[in-house]
Amino acid sequence: MPDDFSDFASWPTLAYANSRLDRANDRRGDAGFLAAAKTDPSTRVYVISGELVVLARRGEALDPLFRFAEAEAFGPAIATVFLGLADKAARMGLGLTPETAAQLKTRPDLLVTDLRSVAIGGLVAPEHLPPLAATKALVTWHARHRYCAKCGTATQSTEAGWRRDCAQCGVQHFPRTDPCVIMLVIDGERCLLAHQSRFAAGMWSCLAGFVEPGETLEEAVRRETFEEAGVKVGRVRYFASQPWPFPMSLMVGCHAEATATELHIDRAEIEDARWVSREEAGLMLARQHPGGLYTPPPTAVAHHLIRTYVERGAGIITAETGENER
Ligand SMILES: [Zn+2]
């Protein structure tokens, strides 16, 4: 399935995906290059403070890029990462403390806000969302993994922020990405949507859950669907994935075929779930539902899972087969 949504040319952009940066992994261990990049006038920096994104107000526009010295002057850095190259110019990410965010919020030349609002509100060009997502995930990882998970000694950032090393026991720690399945379960002309208490009123989306150790993506889809809604799933078909830096997940979007459809909802996990007709799902996507119900916005892979089903029907499950078929 399309990782660049190439056959959906008219579709709005999926957020945080399809980075245009050259990650230039080979430069991560190059101390001379990294030192020079900090003073190079072409270098630009994305800034995350606590959980929030720092944007510059430049005239009417919002700019997520700062010169290195400008970003460094905001406050003490808890992480500095080399993200890659854009037209041969270095792109870095800088992590500041949550306390710094509170100070920066008072400055009239800056906007300090959460990454979801940046994405959904289209506050910056879509090309900036993948490096902002990478910065947020890496900064969070550094903030939460300051000590060796094996021996408890304080670790040091290395490889331009892509590894932390323990000098005591020699273990190398790499940034985490936590896989999470998100699935639209389909029963012919209806699909299963759920409402979570943390969602805005009226928003219904796909079921989702973290993949457990020793589990395939398909097994995670089947287990989570059964746990949360009591629905049994057979075939699972991969659709597309999306970095989800809240704090450091990868959402793996799948369509799934229901084989037993009676609902047994786990109210501790989700507030509600129900079967929605393909027609009704179309009204929710278009924000024309008579009851005011709606789906997540096009920035989220859930929107595209629902939209593909509404446009193509249940045949999307059977069009191709995967290796881990039941
Ligand atoms: Zn150690």
Boltz pocket constraint, residues with backbone or C-beta under 6 A from the ligand:
constraints:
  - pocket:
      binder: B
      contacts: [[A, 148], [A, 149], [A, 150], [A, 151], [A, 152], [A, 153], [A, 166], [A, 167], [A, 168], [A, 169], [A, 170], [A, 171]]
      max_distance: 6.0
